[in-house]
């Protein structure tokens, strides 16, 4: 149910077919990711930030999900750090978040990449429109973590993010320009969602079925405040490419209502003992 919810394509970006095919291949993708999260959260590196051509300014999708994941790790008693771009770091400092610029990858117990570019087959990085990204990326952290044997979770919504290499063949088949833009960078677990932030929230919601205190993270998440801070720091909507209170072309009010709906669904599943 949560997997279906986070893949609701309200932005009409065409994710549904890709999601259904992925679900047939890996029916328990969200449950498996939640298990990996709960078993390894003690020292988590969260990677986020996706530059949008031509300005290469980071987009609004990713940082709100990263904040939620950070809060979830802290709620469970773990320690989290975020690796991201300076403009996002500046926007999120108001939340008392710990950031890192040169993370010692081998010291972490878990890495989660939420909406950050993954290298394509030709060694370059691309937007959904097939434009080349000409800015430093963070997928090296994912690959280094895998070399260390550290569990990794990728969260993406378009096929060009770190982690999507796990279903590169499906991206090539179902995503426009998929053969060109599709990431070849894999993670151990992959969460596909209509909006990457929603994938992060879905991970927390699924984990809350086992650790109910994580419901507090969703209930207290103020996405409106996060987006206002991103807006003030010039972070752009990845679809409209404008500085506005939206994510992937979807207004803030829709995202806030989505969080409330997700929280209600998780609460109900907990009450049923699911």
NUTILUM-754778 format. One record per residue: residue number from 0; residue in three letters; x, y negated, z of N, C-alpha, C in turn. Coordinates in steps of 0.02 Angstrom, whole numbers, plus 50000, padded with zeros to 5 digits. Atoms other than C-alpha are relative to their C-alpha. Last residue first. Layout:
# NUTILUM-754778
{rec NUM, "ALA", {X, Y, Z}, {X, Y, Z}, {X, Y, Z}};
...
# end
This chain:
# NUTILUM-754778
{rec 273, "UNK", {49971, 49979, 50065}, {49996, 50250, 50494}, {50075, 49988, 50000}};
{rec 272, "UNK", {49948, 49951, 49986}, {49935, 50243, 50675}, {50033, 50027, 49938}};
{rec 271, "UNK", {50023, 49934, 50022}, {49774, 50160, 50621}, {50050, 50056, 50017}};
{rec 270, "UNK", {50058, 49983, 49960}, {49817, 50007, 50725}, {49973, 50069, 49982}};
{rec 269, "UNK", {49975, 49983, 49934}, {49989, 50003, 50644}, {49943, 50024, 50045}};
{rec 268, "UNK", {49968, 49934, 50006}, {49910, 50008, 50471}, {50028, 50023, 50068}};
{rec 267, "UNK", {50052, 49950, 50007}, {49795, 49865, 50521}, {50029, 50070, 49995}};
{rec 266, "UNK", {50034, 49994, 49935}, {49938, 49758, 50585}, {49947, 50055, 49998}};
{rec 265, "UNK", {49955, 49962, 49956}, {50035, 49793, 50425}, {49969, 50010, 50068}};
{rec 264, "UNK", {49999, 49930, 50024}, {49887, 49739, 50318}, {50044, 50042, 50045}};
{rec 263, "UNK", {50063, 49968, 49981}, {49862, 49582, 50422}, {49998, 50073, 49979}};
{rec 262, "UNK", {49999, 49989, 49928}, {50046, 49535, 50407}, {49936, 50035, 50023}};
{rec 261, "UNK", {49954, 49945, 49987}, {50041, 49559, 50219}, {50001, 50017, 50075}};
{rec 260, "UNK", {50033, 49939, 50023}, {49887, 49448, 50206}, {50044, 50061, 50015}};
{rec 259, "UNK", {50055, 49985, 49953}, {49966, 49313, 50313}, {49965, 50064, 49981}};
{rec 258, "UNK", {49969, 49976, 49937}, {50126, 49320, 50211}, {49947, 50018, 50051}};
{rec 257, "UNK", {49975, 49932, 50012}, {50026, 49307, 50050}, {50030, 50029, 50064}};
{rec 256, "UNK", {50058, 49955, 49993}, {49934, 49156, 50119}, {50020, 50072, 49988}};
{rec 255, "UNK", {50018, 49999, 49929}, {50100, 49067, 50145}, {49941, 50046, 50012}};
{rec 254, "UNK", {49951, 49959, 49964}, {50157, 49116, 49971}, {49983, 50005, 50073}};
{rec 253, "UNK", {50012, 49930, 50018}, {49997, 49049, 49893}, {50047, 50046, 50037}};
{rec 252, "UNK", {50060, 49977, 49963}, {50010, 48884, 49988}, {49984, 50073, 49985}};
{rec 251, "UNK", {49984, 49980, 49931}, {50190, 48862, 49927}, {49939, 50028, 50035}};
{rec 250, "UNK", {49999, 50051, 49947}, {50136, 48855, 49745}, {50011, 50029, 50070}};
{rec 249, "UNK", {50058, 49988, 49957}, {50187, 48994, 49623}, {50002, 49951, 50058}};
{rec 248, "UNK", {50059, 50031, 50029}, {50303, 48946, 49480}, {49937, 50008, 50041}};
{rec 247, "UNK", {50018, 49963, 50061}, {50436, 49069, 49537}, {49935, 49974, 49969}};
{rec 246, "UNK", {49952, 49947, 50012}, {50436, 48986, 49709}, {49976, 50040, 49939}};
{rec 245, "UNK", {50026, 49939, 50031}, {50350, 48821, 49741}, {50057, 50050, 49991}};
{rec 244, "UNK", {50016, 49953, 49946}, {50370, 48658, 49834}, {49966, 50062, 49972}};
{rec 243, "UNK", {50069, 50004, 49976}, {50455, 48563, 49693}, {49987, 50055, 50051}};
{rec 242, "UNK", {49996, 50003, 49927}, {50625, 48522, 49620}, {49929, 49990, 50026}};
{rec 241, "UNK", {50011, 50065, 49969}, {50597, 48575, 49440}, {50009, 50006, 50076}};
{rec 240, "UNK", {49935, 50034, 50000}, {50664, 48722, 49340}, {49994, 49928, 50026}};
{rec 239, "UNK", {50012, 50068, 50026}, {50482, 48775, 49313}, {50064, 49960, 49991}};
{rec 238, "UNK", {50042, 49997, 50060}, {50524, 48960, 49329}, {49990, 49931, 49969}};
{rec 237, "UNK", {49966, 49965, 50053}, {50672, 48959, 49450}, {49960, 50004, 49935}};
{rec 236, "UNK", {50041, 49941, 50016}, {50595, 48825, 49561}, {50031, 50033, 49939}};
{rec 235, "UNK", {50052, 50003, 50051}, {50737, 48708, 49606}, {49959, 50065, 49996}};
{rec 234, "UNK", {50007, 49932, 50025}, {50842, 48674, 49761}, {49940, 50003, 49953}};
{rec 233, "UNK", {49996, 49995, 50073}, {50874, 48487, 49775}, {49998, 50070, 49972}};
{rec 232, "UNK", {49931, 49989, 50019}, {50914, 48480, 49961}, {50008, 50014, 49925}};
{rec 231, "UNK", {49961, 50059, 49982}, {50748, 48402, 50008}, {50073, 50005, 49979}};
{rec 230, "UNK", {50020, 50055, 50045}, {50659, 48540, 49912}, {50041, 49938, 50014}};
{rec 229, "UNK", {49969, 49985, 50064}, {50754, 48675, 50007}, {49986, 49944, 49950}};
{rec 228, "UNK", {49929, 50012, 49991}, {50703, 48592, 50171}, {50039, 50015, 49935}};
{rec 227, "UNK", {49991, 50072, 49996}, {50522, 48583, 50114}, {50074, 49982, 50008}};
{rec 226, "UNK", {50003, 50029, 50067}, {50530, 48764, 50058}, {50009, 49925, 50000}};
{rec 225, "UNK", {49940, 49979, 50038}, {50589, 48823, 50228}, {50000, 49968, 49932}};
{rec 224, "UNK", {49943, 50039, 49975}, {50456, 48720, 50316}, {50064, 50018, 49962}};
{rec 223, "UNK", {50009, 50070, 50021}, {50319, 48793, 50208}, {50058, 49957, 50022}};
{rec 222, "UNK", {49972, 50008, 50067}, {50388, 48968, 50231}, {49993, 49929, 49976}};
{rec 221, "UNK", {50028, 50062, 50027}, {50356, 48956, 50418}, {50031, 49987, 49931}};
{rec 220, "UNK", {49962, 50027, 50056}, {50387, 49135, 50476}, {49964, 49940, 49970}};
{rec 219, "UNK", {49970, 50065, 49983}, {50309, 49160, 50647}, {50040, 49969, 49943}};
{rec 218, "UNK", {50050, 50045, 49972}, {50187, 49299, 50602}, {50028, 49930, 50011}};
{rec 217, "UNK", {50047, 50021, 50053}, {50312, 49385, 50488}, {49950, 49949, 50026}};
{rec 216, "UNK", {49960, 50034, 50051}, {50450, 49390, 50619}, {49954, 49974, 49945}};
{rec 215, "UNK", {49990, 50068, 49978}, {50326, 49432, 50758}, {50038, 49959, 49948}};
{rec 214, "UNK", {50059, 50038, 50020}, {50275, 49587, 50661}, {50007, 49927, 50019}};
{rec 213, "UNK", {49984, 50036, 50062}, {50454, 49645, 50686}, {49940, 49963, 49972}};
{rec 212, "UNK", {49980, 50068, 49983}, {50407, 49687, 50866}, {50018, 49960, 49937}};
{rec 211, "UNK", {50055, 50047, 50003}, {50312, 49837, 50797}, {50020, 49928, 50015}};
{rec 210, "UNK", {49978, 50046, 49948}, {50467, 49939, 50758}, {49952, 49941, 50001}};
{rec 209, "UNK", {49962, 49961, 49952}, {50410, 50092, 50659}, {50022, 49957, 50060}};
{rec 208, "UNK", {50041, 49941, 49986}, {50271, 50013, 50556}, {50034, 50045, 50052}};
{rec 207, "UNK", {50042, 50015, 49941}, {50371, 49852, 50573}, {49954, 50058, 50017}};
{rec 206, "UNK", {49961, 49984, 49940}, {50502, 49925, 50454}, {49958, 49989, 50063}};
{rec 205, "UNK", {49993, 49927, 49997}, {50372, 49925, 50315}, {50038, 50021, 50062}};
{rec 204, "UNK", {50064, 49971, 49984}, {50328, 49744, 50353}, {50002, 50076, 50005}};
{rec 203, "UNK", {50013, 50013, 49928}, {50509, 49691, 50359}, {49934, 50031, 50021}};
{rec 202, "UNK", {49952, 49959, 49962}, {50543, 49773, 50191}, {49989, 49993, 50075}};
{rec 201, "UNK", {50025, 49931, 50002}, {50384, 49696, 50121}, {50046, 50047, 50038}};
{rec 200, "UNK", {50054, 49997, 49952}, {50442, 49523, 50177}, {49971, 50071, 50004}};
{rec 199, "UNK", {49970, 50005, 49933}, {50606, 49548, 50085}, {49946, 50006, 50054}};
{rec 198, "UNK", {49966, 49937, 49987}, {50513, 49609, 49931}, {50033, 50001, 50068}};
{rec 197, "UNK", {50052, 49953, 49979}, {50397, 49460, 49942}, {50030, 50069, 50013}};
{rec 196, "UNK", {50017, 50014, 49931}, {50549, 49346, 49937}, {49949, 50050, 50026}};
{rec 195, "UNK", {49950, 49968, 49956}, {50601, 49435, 49778}, {49987, 49986, 50073}};
{rec 194, "UNK", {49959, 50056, 49978}, {50438, 49389, 49692}, {50050, 50030, 50049}};
{rec 193, "UNK", {50020, 50052, 50047}, {50343, 49523, 49594}, {50037, 49935, 50013}};
{rec 192, "UNK", {50058, 50038, 49979}, {50438, 49657, 49691}, {49985, 49945, 49949}};
{rec 191, "UNK", {50025, 50039, 50056}, {50566, 49794, 49665}, {49937, 49965, 50023}};
{rec 190, "UNK", {50069, 50022, 49991}, {50658, 49856, 49819}, {49981, 49956, 49941}};
{rec 189, "UNK", {50023, 50056, 50040}, {50816, 49954, 49782}, {49926, 49986, 50013}};
{rec 188, "UNK", {50073, 50005, 50001}, {50913, 50070, 49897}, {49981, 49937, 49961}};
{rec 187, "UNK", {50025, 49935, 49978}, {51093, 50125, 49878}, {49925, 50003, 49998}};
{rec 186, "UNK", {50001, 49995, 49927}, {51133, 49971, 49776}, {49973, 50068, 50018}};
{rec 185, "UNK", {50048, 49959, 49962}, {51182, 49962, 49593}, {50005, 49988, 50075}};
{rec 184, "UNK", {49977, 49994, 49931}, {51266, 49829, 49485}, {49947, 50035, 50042}};
{rec 183, "UNK", {49974, 49932, 49993}, {51225, 49862, 49301}, {50026, 50012, 50071}};
{rec 182, "UNK", {49942, 49990, 49957}, {51113, 49710, 49292}, {50021, 50073, 50001}};
{rec 181, "UNK", {50006, 49952, 49945}, {50995, 49691, 49145}, {50065, 50010, 50038}};
{rec 180, "UNK", {49995, 50033, 49935}, {51018, 49531, 49043}, {50002, 50049, 50059}};
{rec 179, "UNK", {49947, 50051, 49994}, {51061, 49605, 48874}, {50008, 49976, 50071}};
{rec 178, "UNK", {49936, 49969, 50017}, {50965, 49769, 48869}, {50057, 49951, 50010}};
{rec 177, "UNK", {49974, 49957, 49947}, {50822, 49687, 48963}, {50067, 50031, 49986}};
{rec 176, "UNK", {49927, 50011, 49999}, {50796, 49546, 48838}, {50035, 50045, 50050}};
{rec 175, "UNK", {49976, 50037, 50059}, {50610, 49561, 48881}, {50074, 49983, 50007}};
{rec 174, "UNK", {49989, 50072, 49989}, {50594, 49686, 49024}, {50023, 49967, 49936}};
{rec 173, "UNK", {50061, 50037, 49985}, {50515, 49858, 48996}, {50008, 49925, 50008}};
{rec 172, "UNK", {50061, 49977, 50034}, {50642, 49974, 48914}, {49942, 49951, 50008}};
{rec 171, "UNK", {49989, 50004, 50072}, {50806, 49889, 48959}, {49937, 50017, 49961}};
{rec 170, "UNK", {49997, 50072, 50015}, {50743, 49864, 49137}, {50008, 49991, 49924}};
{rec 169, "UNK", {50069, 50023, 50000}, {50695, 50048, 49143}, {49996, 49925, 49984}};
{rec 168, "UNK", {50034, 49973, 50059}, {50870, 50101, 49090}, {49927, 49976, 49995}};
{rec 167, "UNK", {49981, 50037, 50059}, {50950, 49983, 49216}, {49965, 50025, 49937}};
{rec 166, "UNK", {50051, 49984, 50049}, {50853, 50062, 49359}, {50014, 49963, 49934}};
{rec 165, "UNK", {50029, 49935, 49982}, {50990, 50072, 49491}, {49947, 50023, 49951}};
{rec 164, "UNK", {49965, 49950, 50039}, {51078, 49929, 49403}, {49974, 50071, 50013}};
{rec 163, "UNK", {50043, 49975, 50054}, {50941, 49824, 49480}, {50036, 50048, 49953}};
{rec 162, "UNK", {50042, 49945, 49977}, {51043, 49809, 49639}, {49959, 50031, 49945}};
{rec 161, "UNK", {49959, 49947, 49970}, {51118, 49640, 49601}, {49955, 50052, 50031}};
{rec 160, "UNK", {49973, 50010, 49933}, {50987, 49544, 49503}, {50044, 50058, 50022}};
{rec 159, "UNK", {49934, 50029, 50007}, {50954, 49537, 49315}, {50034, 49988, 50068}};
{rec 158, "UNK", {49955, 49954, 50033}, {50806, 49657, 49316}, {50071, 49974, 49995}};
{rec 157, "UNK", {49996, 50011, 50071}, {50671, 49530, 49353}, {50046, 50047, 49961}};
{rec 156, "UNK", {50065, 50003, 50033}, {50602, 49546, 49528}, {50004, 49994, 49924}};
{rec 155, "UNK", {50004, 50040, 50060}, {50745, 49590, 49643}, {49933, 50003, 49967}};
{rec 154, "UNK", {50068, 50023, 50009}, {50794, 49660, 49813}, {49998, 49954, 49939}};
{rec 153, "UNK", {50010, 50054, 50047}, {50950, 49764, 49836}, {49927, 49983, 49993}};
{rec 152, "UNK", {50069, 50006, 50023}, {50991, 49867, 49990}, {49996, 49941, 49952}};
{rec 151, "UNK", {50020, 50061, 50034}, {51167, 49926, 50030}, {49927, 50004, 49979}};
{rec 150, "UNK", {50066, 49998, 50032}, {51238, 50052, 50152}, {49981, 49933, 49970}};
{rec 149, "UNK", {50049, 50037, 49960}, {51426, 50030, 50186}, {49933, 50002, 49964}};
{rec 148, "UNK", {50051, 49953, 49977}, {51532, 50165, 50103}, {49949, 49968, 50046}};
{rec 147, "UNK", {49987, 49986, 49929}, {51682, 50047, 50092}, {49951, 50053, 50027}};
{rec 146, "UNK", {49934, 49969, 49997}, {51673, 50053, 49902}, {50018, 50020, 50071}};
{rec 145, "UNK", {50009, 49931, 50022}, {51487, 50020, 49914}, {50067, 50037, 50000}};
{rec 144, "UNK", {50033, 49963, 49947}, {51522, 49865, 50017}, {49991, 50073, 49981}};
{rec 143, "UNK", {49950, 49986, 49950}, {51646, 49805, 49886}, {49971, 50040, 50058}};
{rec 142, "UNK", {49956, 49948, 50025}, {51517, 49823, 49750}, {50054, 50019, 50050}};
{rec 141, "UNK", {50038, 49938, 50005}, {51388, 49725, 49846}, {50045, 50057, 49980}};
{rec 140, "UNK", {50010, 49978, 49930}, {51512, 49589, 49895}, {49963, 50067, 50001}};
{rec 139, "UNK", {49938, 49967, 49979}, {51567, 49573, 49713}, {49993, 50029, 50070}};
{rec 138, "UNK", {50010, 49928, 50005}, {51385, 49535, 49675}, {50063, 50040, 50016}};
{rec 137, "UNK", {49984, 49963, 49940}, {51413, 49362, 49746}, {49993, 50076, 49995}};
{rec 136, "UNK", {50053, 49955, 49976}, {51417, 49248, 49596}, {50025, 50041, 50059}};
{rec 135, "UNK", {49978, 49942, 49962}, {51521, 49098, 49542}, {49941, 50040, 50027}};
{rec 134, "UNK", {49985, 50019, 49932}, {51439, 48986, 49414}, {50021, 50063, 50038}};
{rec 133, "UNK", {49930, 50020, 49996}, {51413, 48994, 49228}, {50013, 49969, 50069}};
{rec 132, "UNK", {49988, 50033, 49936}, {51251, 49091, 49212}, {50075, 49986, 50005}};
{rec 131, "UNK", {49944, 49978, 49959}, {51221, 49133, 49029}, {50007, 49958, 50063}};
{rec 130, "UNK", {49948, 50051, 49999}, {51048, 49102, 48959}, {50056, 50023, 50048}};
{rec 129, "UNK", {49942, 49979, 50038}, {50946, 49259, 48923}, {50055, 49948, 49995}};
{rec 128, "UNK", {50006, 50025, 50069}, {50781, 49184, 48975}, {50059, 50018, 49956}};
{rec 127, "UNK", {50052, 49961, 50033}, {50780, 49291, 49132}, {49990, 49980, 49927}};
{rec 126, "UNK", {50066, 50016, 49974}, {50946, 49212, 49178}, {49949, 50044, 49965}};
{rec 125, "UNK", {50052, 50033, 50040}, {51107, 49298, 49133}, {49938, 49983, 50041}};
{rec 124, "UNK", {50059, 50007, 49957}, {51274, 49352, 49204}, {49949, 49958, 49963}};
{rec 123, "UNK", {50025, 50067, 49987}, {51422, 49415, 49102}, {49938, 50002, 50044}};
{rec 122, "UNK", {49958, 50034, 49951}, {51522, 49576, 49106}, {49978, 49929, 50016}};
{rec 121, "UNK", {49945, 50034, 50035}, {51447, 49644, 48945}, {50045, 49960, 50047}};
{rec 120, "UNK", {49956, 49951, 50031}, {51341, 49771, 49040}, {50059, 49968, 49965}};
{rec 119, "UNK", {50031, 49962, 50055}, {51265, 49635, 49149}, {50053, 50046, 49969}};
{rec 118, "UNK", {49964, 49997, 50064}, {51335, 49579, 49316}, {49965, 50043, 49949}};
{rec 117, "UNK", {49960, 49940, 50007}, {51208, 49554, 49455}, {50030, 50002, 49930}};
{rec 116, "UNK", {49983, 49970, 50065}, {51139, 49385, 49502}, {50043, 50062, 50004}};
{rec 115, "UNK", {49934, 50028, 50017}, {51065, 49355, 49676}, {50024, 50035, 49937}};
{rec 114, "UNK", {50002, 50049, 50054}, {50884, 49379, 49727}, {50068, 49965, 49990}};
{rec 113, "UNK", {50068, 50020, 50018}, {50901, 49470, 49894}, {50003, 49942, 49949}};
{rec 112, "UNK", {49997, 50051, 50052}, {51060, 49568, 49923}, {49929, 49984, 49978}};
{rec 111, "UNK", {50063, 50008, 50036}, {51060, 49664, 50087}, {50009, 49942, 49951}};
{rec 110, "UNK", {50004, 50059, 50044}, {51223, 49730, 50158}, {49933, 50000, 49965}};
{rec 109, "UNK", {50052, 50001, 50050}, {51234, 49846, 50309}, {50007, 49937, 49958}};
{rec 108, "UNK", {50034, 49935, 49998}, {51357, 49898, 50445}, {49948, 50006, 49945}};
{rec 107, "UNK", {50073, 49999, 49996}, {51478, 49755, 50415}, {49973, 50072, 50001}};
{rec 106, "UNK", {50022, 50007, 49930}, {51663, 49745, 50459}, {49925, 50007, 50008}};
{rec 105, "UNK", {49992, 49938, 49963}, {51723, 49814, 50292}, {49976, 49998, 50071}};
{rec 104, "UNK", {50053, 49951, 50017}, {51650, 49665, 50201}, {50005, 50063, 50042}};
{rec 103, "UNK", {49960, 49938, 49999}, {51760, 49537, 50289}, {49953, 50060, 49990}};
{rec 102, "UNK", {50019, 49945, 49956}, {51650, 49391, 50235}, {50048, 50059, 49996}};
{rec 101, "UNK", {49954, 49947, 50017}, {51736, 49241, 50157}, {49987, 50060, 50045}};
{rec 100, "UNK", {49975, 50014, 50067}, {51607, 49101, 50154}, {50047, 50055, 49975}};
{rec 99, "UNK", {49931, 49979, 50011}, {51500, 49152, 50302}, {50020, 49983, 49929}};
{rec 98, "UNK", {49980, 49991, 50069}, {51340, 49079, 50372}, {50073, 50023, 49997}};
{rec 97, "UNK", {49928, 49991, 50007}, {51261, 49094, 50545}, {50016, 50015, 49927}};
{rec 96, "UNK", {49976, 49939, 50032}, {51084, 49025, 50548}, {50076, 50001, 49996}};
{rec 95, "UNK", {49949, 49970, 49956}, {51030, 48893, 50671}, {50029, 50064, 49974}};
{rec 94, "UNK", {50027, 49941, 49967}, {50869, 48859, 50575}, {50052, 50034, 50045}};
{rec 93, "UNK", {50048, 50021, 49949}, {50917, 48680, 50530}, {49972, 50059, 50039}};
{rec 92, "UNK", {49964, 50008, 49936}, {51068, 48752, 50438}, {49953, 49981, 50057}};
{rec 91, "UNK", {50022, 49953, 49949}, {50950, 48814, 50302}, {50034, 49992, 50068}};
{rec 90, "UNK", {50072, 50003, 49987}, {50960, 48668, 50182}, {49979, 50042, 50059}};
{rec 89, "UNK", {50018, 50064, 49972}, {51148, 48648, 50193}, {49927, 49995, 50018}};
{rec 88, "UNK", {49973, 50001, 49932}, {51177, 48833, 50166}, {49981, 49934, 50034}};
{rec 87, "UNK", {50047, 49960, 49961}, {51065, 48826, 50014}, {50021, 50001, 50073}};
{rec 86, "UNK", {50062, 50038, 49995}, {51164, 48682, 49941}, {49947, 50038, 50040}};
{rec 85, "UNK", {49998, 50055, 49952}, {51329, 48769, 49983}, {49934, 49962, 50008}};
{rec 84, "UNK", {49971, 50061, 50029}, {51286, 48932, 49893}, {49996, 49942, 50049}};
{rec 83, "UNK", {50041, 50034, 50050}, {51256, 49095, 49987}, {50036, 49938, 49974}};
{rec 82, "UNK", {49953, 50024, 50050}, {51327, 49223, 50108}, {49959, 49970, 49944}};
{rec 81, "UNK", {50023, 50010, 50069}, {51215, 49245, 50259}, {50056, 49972, 49958}};
{rec 80, "UNK", {49968, 50058, 50031}, {51263, 49320, 50427}, {49976, 49996, 49928}};
{rec 79, "UNK", {50004, 50010, 50072}, {51169, 49439, 50540}, {50039, 49938, 49980}};
{rec 78, "UNK", {49968, 50062, 50020}, {51194, 49513, 50713}, {49998, 49995, 49925}};
{rec 77, "UNK", {49940, 49997, 50041}, {51081, 49646, 50786}, {50028, 49931, 49986}};
{rec 76, "UNK", {49940, 50001, 49957}, {50961, 49642, 50932}, {50064, 50005, 49961}};
{rec 75, "UNK", {49983, 49931, 49980}, {50806, 49697, 50835}, {50062, 50003, 50044}};
{rec 74, "UNK", {50055, 49975, 49959}, {50742, 49519, 50829}, {50015, 50069, 50027}};
{rec 73, "UNK", {49992, 50029, 49933}, {50911, 49460, 50765}, {49946, 50026, 50048}};
{rec 72, "UNK", {49940, 49970, 49970}, {50900, 49579, 50618}, {50009, 49975, 50071}};
{rec 71, "UNK", {50017, 49930, 49984}, {50721, 49525, 50582}, {50059, 50035, 50033}};
{rec 70, "UNK", {50039, 50000, 49938}, {50767, 49340, 50594}, {49982, 50072, 50021}};
{rec 69, "UNK", {49955, 50022, 49946}, {50903, 49363, 50463}, {49964, 50004, 50067}};
{rec 68, "UNK", {49958, 49942, 49985}, {50782, 49459, 50354}, {50049, 49985, 50056}};
{rec 67, "UNK", {50042, 49950, 49967}, {50656, 49317, 50364}, {50041, 50061, 50020}};
{rec 66, "UNK", {50014, 50025, 49933}, {50790, 49187, 50325}, {49959, 50052, 50039}};
{rec 65, "UNK", {49939, 49991, 49962}, {50848, 49290, 50176}, {49991, 49977, 50072}};
{rec 64, "UNK", {49995, 49929, 49983}, {50671, 49302, 50111}, {50061, 50014, 50042}};
{rec 63, "UNK", {50050, 49986, 49949}, {50655, 49112, 50119}, {50001, 50074, 50022}};
{rec 62, "UNK", {49985, 50027, 49933}, {50825, 49096, 50032}, {49945, 50012, 50052}};
{rec 61, "UNK", {49943, 49969, 49968}, {50784, 49216, 49889}, {50014, 49973, 50069}};
{rec 60, "UNK", {50011, 49930, 49983}, {50668, 49120, 49774}, {50064, 50031, 50028}};
{rec 59, "UNK", {50034, 49992, 49936}, {50697, 48933, 49787}, {49986, 50072, 50019}};
{rec 58, "UNK", {50073, 50001, 50000}, {50825, 48924, 49647}, {49971, 50014, 50069}};
{rec 57, "UNK", {50032, 49939, 49974}, {51009, 48878, 49649}, {49924, 49991, 50002}};
{rec 56, "UNK", {50024, 50009, 49932}, {51069, 48736, 49538}, {49965, 50064, 50022}};
{rec 55, "UNK", {49967, 49953, 49954}, {51164, 48797, 49386}, {49983, 49985, 50073}};
{rec 54, "UNK", {49971, 50041, 49947}, {51104, 48644, 49288}, {50041, 50041, 50049}};
{rec 53, "UNK", {49931, 50022, 50014}, {51080, 48741, 49125}, {50033, 49964, 50058}};
{rec 52, "UNK", {49974, 50042, 50055}, {51046, 48871, 49187}, {49947, 49950, 49978}};
{rec 51, "UNK", {50042, 50002, 50059}, {50974, 48932, 49354}, {50031, 49954, 49947}};
{rec 50, "UNK", {49994, 50063, 50038}, {51090, 48985, 49494}, {49959, 50004, 49935}};
{rec 49, "UNK", {50000, 49985, 50072}, {51026, 49129, 49603}, {50002, 49933, 49962}};
{rec 48, "UNK", {49984, 50058, 50041}, {51064, 49128, 49789}, {50005, 50019, 49927}};
{rec 47, "UNK", {50055, 50029, 50038}, {51062, 49266, 49919}, {50025, 49940, 49961}};
{rec 46, "UNK", {49975, 50039, 50057}, {51176, 49387, 50011}, {49941, 49973, 49960}};
{rec 45, "UNK", {50054, 50014, 50046}, {51132, 49452, 50184}, {50027, 49953, 49946}};
{rec 44, "UNK", {49985, 50056, 50045}, {51272, 49532, 50283}, {49943, 49994, 49950}};
{rec 43, "UNK", {50026, 50003, 50068}, {51210, 49640, 50426}, {50024, 49937, 49963}};
{rec 42, "UNK", {49960, 50056, 50025}, {51295, 49692, 50586}, {49986, 49995, 49925}};
{rec 41, "UNK", {49960, 50029, 49945}, {51181, 49806, 50690}, {50042, 49940, 49979}};
{rec 40, "UNK", {50007, 50073, 49996}, {51051, 49833, 50551}, {50051, 49966, 50046}};
{rec 39, "UNK", {49934, 50031, 50011}, {51106, 50010, 50503}, {50001, 49924, 50011}};
{rec 38, "UNK", {49944, 49958, 49977}, {50971, 50138, 50547}, {50067, 49964, 49998}};
{rec 37, "UNK", {50006, 49987, 49928}, {50826, 50016, 50539}, {50058, 50041, 50027}};
{rec 36, "UNK", {49996, 50062, 49962}, {50878, 49948, 50369}, {50001, 50015, 50075}};
{rec 35, "UNK", {49930, 50022, 50004}, {50911, 50119, 50293}, {50010, 49937, 50041}};
{rec 34, "UNK", {49962, 49953, 49958}, {50740, 50178, 50354}, {50074, 49980, 50001}};
{rec 33, "UNK", {50013, 50018, 49930}, {50658, 50022, 50283}, {50039, 50046, 50047}};
{rec 32, "UNK", {49963, 50062, 49985}, {50742, 50053, 50115}, {49991, 49980, 50072}};
{rec 31, "UNK", {49929, 49983, 49996}, {50680, 50232, 50112}, {50043, 49939, 50017}};
{rec 30, "UNK", {49990, 49962, 49938}, {50502, 50178, 50153}, {50074, 50018, 50009}};
{rec 29, "UNK", {50004, 50048, 49946}, {50508, 50048, 50015}, {50012, 50033, 50068}};
{rec 28, "UNK", {49945, 50048, 50002}, {50573, 50167, 49882}, {49998, 49951, 50059}};
{rec 27, "UNK", {49988, 50025, 49932}, {50458, 50309, 49934}, {50054, 49946, 50003}};
{rec 26, "UNK", {50063, 50017, 49967}, {50386, 50345, 49761}, {50010, 49967, 50068}};
{rec 25, "UNK", {49978, 50005, 49930}, {50554, 50339, 49674}, {49941, 49977, 50042}};
{rec 24, "UNK", {49933, 49972, 49993}, {50531, 50390, 49491}, {50021, 50003, 50074}};
{rec 23, "UNK", {50004, 49930, 50019}, {50344, 50364, 49485}, {50068, 50035, 50010}};
{rec 22, "UNK", {50034, 49965, 49945}, {50367, 50203, 49583}, {49993, 50075, 49984}};
{rec 21, "UNK", {49952, 49991, 49945}, {50495, 50143, 49456}, {49969, 50040, 50057}};
{rec 20, "UNK", {49953, 49950, 50024}, {50372, 50172, 49313}, {50052, 50014, 50055}};
{rec 19, "UNK", {50034, 49935, 50001}, {50235, 50081, 49407}, {50047, 50055, 49978}};
{rec 18, "UNK", {50013, 49976, 49931}, {50351, 49936, 49449}, {49969, 50070, 50000}};
{rec 17, "UNK", {49935, 49981, 49973}, {50414, 49914, 49270}, {49992, 50030, 50070}};
{rec 16, "UNK", {49981, 49937, 50033}, {50236, 49914, 49207}, {50066, 50026, 50026}};
{rec 15, "UNK", {50042, 49944, 49981}, {50183, 49784, 49336}, {50022, 50066, 49969}};
{rec 14, "UNK", {49963, 49952, 49959}, {50328, 49662, 49320}, {49962, 50065, 50010}};
{rec 13, "UNK", {49995, 49936, 50033}, {50254, 49564, 49174}, {50037, 50054, 50038}};
{rec 12, "UNK", {49932, 49994, 50028}, {50287, 49387, 49236}, {50012, 50069, 49969}};
{rec 11, "UNK", {50006, 49973, 50068}, {50102, 49348, 49263}, {50068, 50004, 49965}};
{rec 10, "UNK", {49968, 50047, 50045}, {50137, 49240, 49416}, {50001, 50022, 49927}};
{rec 9, "UNK", {50041, 50060, 50005}, {50009, 49336, 49517}, {50030, 49949, 49953}};
{rec 8, "UNK", {49970, 50046, 50049}, {50100, 49499, 49478}, {49957, 49937, 49990}};
{rec 7, "UNK", {50057, 50033, 50030}, {50055, 49596, 49636}, {50025, 49943, 49955}};
{rec 6, "UNK", {49993, 50001, 50072}, {50215, 49692, 49666}, {49939, 49972, 49964}};
{rec 5, "UNK", {49943, 50043, 50017}, {50227, 49650, 49851}, {50014, 49998, 49925}};
{rec 4, "UNK", {50013, 50070, 49983}, {50052, 49719, 49876}, {50057, 49955, 49978}};
{rec 3, "UNK", {50046, 50029, 50048}, {50080, 49883, 49784}, {49992, 49925, 50012}};
{rec 2, "UNK", {49966, 50002, 50064}, {50232, 49923, 49889}, {49958, 49970, 49945}};
{rec 1, "UNK", {49957, 50059, 49997}, {50138, 49876, 50046}, {50038, 49993, 49935}};
{rec 0, "UNK", {50041, 50060, 50000}, {50000, 50000, 50000}, {50043, 49937, 50000}};
# end
